[in-house]
C-alpha cells in the first residue's frame, strides 16, 4: 500500500474536511513514558483526499522531529483529539506543487514571509503526509 492510499483510507470525510479547513490545528506526540508533549499549533493543507503538514522551522521544529521519528501522534481541533500517523515524504513528492499552492491559497493573507517559509526548501523537506490512526 502506498502512503497516498494509506492516507485516503480510514478518514472520516467530515473530519478530513474539518482538518483541511482549519486555520490551525494542534499537534502533539508521546514521550517514551507515554505522557504527552506540549501541544503545538501547526498549519495543515488538504490536497484531494490527503492531508499534509510542514514545519515552519524546518527540521529544527521539535514537533516535526518527534512526529517524523515516532510516526504517530495526535491532532486536536475544537477540543477533539484524533490519533494520526505521520509519513515522511520530504521535498521529492509528486504533490509538491499542489501542496505549495494549498499553502498559498489557504494562508496567503498571513503575509508573504510566512508563505515563502512554508513553500521554501527548508519547510518542504519536512512535508509529512498525515493518515488516521
CORFEN-V827754 format. One record per backbone hydrogen bond with DSSP energy under -1.0 kcal/mol. CO is the residue of the C=O (numbers start at 1). NH is the residue of the N-H. Records with the same first field share a line. If there is no record, write none. Layout:
BEGIN
CO->NH, NH
END
This chain:
BEGIN
2->6
3->7
4->8
5->9
12->16
13->17
14->18
15->19
16->20
17->21
18->22
25->42
26->76
27->40
28->74
29->37
31->34
35->31
40->27
42->25
45->52
47->50
50->47
51->130
52->45
53->128
55->58
57->60
58->61
61->65
62->66
63->67
64->68
65->69
66->70
67->71
71->86
73->84
74->28
75->82
76->26
77->80
80->77
82->75
83->133
84->73
85->131
87->129
91->93
93->96
95->99
96->100
97->101
98->102
99->103
100->104
101->105
102->106
103->107
104->108
107->110
108->111
111->115
112->116
113->117
114->118
115->119
120->124
121->125
123->126
124->127
127->89, 90
128->53
129->87
131->85
END
